Amino acid sequence: MELKVYADRMSQPSRAVIIFCKVNGINFEEIKVDLSKRQHLSAEFKEINPMRQVPTIVDGRFKLFESHAILIYLASAFPGVADHWYPADVTRRAKIHSVLDWHHSNLRRGAATFILHTVLGAALGLPMKPQVAAEAEKILSSSLSKIESIWLKGNGRFLVGGLQPSIADLSLVCEIMQLELLDEKDRSRVLGPHKKVQQWIEDTRNATKPHFDEAHKFLYKAKTKFQVQRTLQANSEREESSIRKALPSKM
Ligand SMILES: N[C@@H](CCC(=O)N[C@@H](CS)C(=O)NCC(=O)O)C(=O)O
C-alpha cells in the first residue's frame, strides 16, 4: 500500500517530511489536514494520531507521528535514500540525533512561539502576548547564534560539517522558513545578523530544488496575504489618526 502523509503545508515539520519524500523519490499520497479548519481535532484523525498533530504517516498498517521519527523511519525503510540524509556511520548518525533533540527545545520553541505571538495568533483567533513574543525572540536569536557557532562550525556547508544535507538540515531550515511570515522589519532584525544561517538556508534550498520552493508555495502565499493585511491596517490607522487630528480644528 502506498505511503500516506497527513500534512498541512503551513506546518514546518510537515514540509520537511514532504520535501524529504519528493527529493528521495518516495511515492506517497499527501492528505491535507487543514489546521485552520481544525481538521486535526476530528475523531477520524484522532484514530490516526491520538496526539492530533501533523505530520503523521501511515505505511500499510504502521502509523507514526513526530517528524524526526518519521524522517528516520523513511530514510531507513525506503530503498534508494542517499546515505547523507541519515548516515550509516554511527557517530555521524548520533550527531544528527543530537541536533534533532536540541531543535525541539531551542530553535523550534523560540521560532514557533515567536511566530504565534507576532503573526499567526491573530489569524487563528488566539490572543497575542507581546511579553511572550519578546521572550521567544531571545530564545530564537540565541538558537540561531548557536547554530552558527556550534552546528555550522567548520568547513562543511551543512550541519555537523556535512558536505550534503541530512534530515537535520531539512528539519531546522523548514522551521526557520516560518520567519518568512514576519513583518520585514522583524524578520531582518532576527535573521539579519546571521549570515551563515542565511547561506545555509540557500544551500539547503539549492540541494533540494525544485521541491523546496514547491513545498513552501503555500507559505509564500500566506506571507503575501499577511503583508497586504498589514498595509491595509496601517493605512486605515493613518486615516483614522488624520481624521481625529482634523476634527477638533473644525469644531
Ligand atoms: N514535535 C512534533 C510537532 C508537531 C506539531 O507541533 N505540529 C503542529 C503543526 S506545526 C500541529 O499539528 N499543531 C496542532 C496542534 O498542536 O493542535 C513534530 O515534530 O512532528
The ligand as an SDF file (V2000), in Angstrom:
LIG
                    3D

 20 19  0  0  0  0  0  0  0  0999 V2000
    7.1730   17.5340   17.5550 N   0  0  0  0  0  0  0  0  0  0  0  0
    6.1760   17.4280   16.5280 C   0  0  0  0  0  0  0  0  0  0  0  0
    5.4560   18.7400   16.4160 C   0  0  0  0  0  0  0  0  0  0  0  0
    4.2060   18.6190   15.6000 C   0  0  0  0  0  0  0  0  0  0  0  0
    3.4080   19.8960   15.6620 C   0  0  0  0  0  0  0  0  0  0  0  0
    3.5900   20.7500   16.5540 O   0  0  0  0  0  0  0  0  0  0  0  0
    2.5590   20.0550   14.6820 N   0  0  0  0  0  0  0  0  0  0  0  0
    1.7250   21.2260   14.6630 C   0  0  0  0  0  0  0  0  0  0  0  0
    1.8080   21.9100   13.3200 C   0  0  0  0  0  0  0  0  0  0  0  0
    3.4130   22.5350   13.0450 S   0  0  0  0  0  0  0  0  0  0  0  0
    0.2840   20.7970   14.8990 C   0  0  0  0  0  0  0  0  0  0  0  0
   -0.1550   19.7900   14.4060 O   0  0  0  0  0  0  0  0  0  0  0  0
   -0.4160   21.6090   15.6600 N   0  0  0  0  0  0  0  0  0  0  0  0
   -1.7760   21.3770   16.0070 C   0  0  0  0  0  0  0  0  0  0  0  0
   -1.9650   21.2560   17.4910 C   0  0  0  0  0  0  0  0  0  0  0  0
   -0.9910   21.0200   18.2050 O   0  0  0  0  0  0  0  0  0  0  0  0
   -3.1120   21.3830   17.9280 O   0  0  0  0  0  0  0  0  0  0  0  0
    6.8260   17.0470   15.1990 C   0  0  0  0  0  0  0  0  0  0  0  0
    7.9950   17.3670   15.0010 O   0  0  0  0  0  0  0  0  0  0  0  0
    6.1520   16.4080   14.3790 O   0  0  0  0  0  0  0  0  0  0  0  0
  1  2  1  0
  2  3  1  0
  2 18  1  0
  3  4  1  0
  4  5  1  0
  5  6  2  0
  5  7  1  0
  7  8  1  0
  8  9  1  0
  8 11  1  0
  9 10  1  0
 11 12  2  0
 11 13  1  0
 13 14  1  0
 14 15  1  0
 15 16  2  0
 15 17  1  0
 18 19  2  0
 18 20  1  0
M  END
$$$$
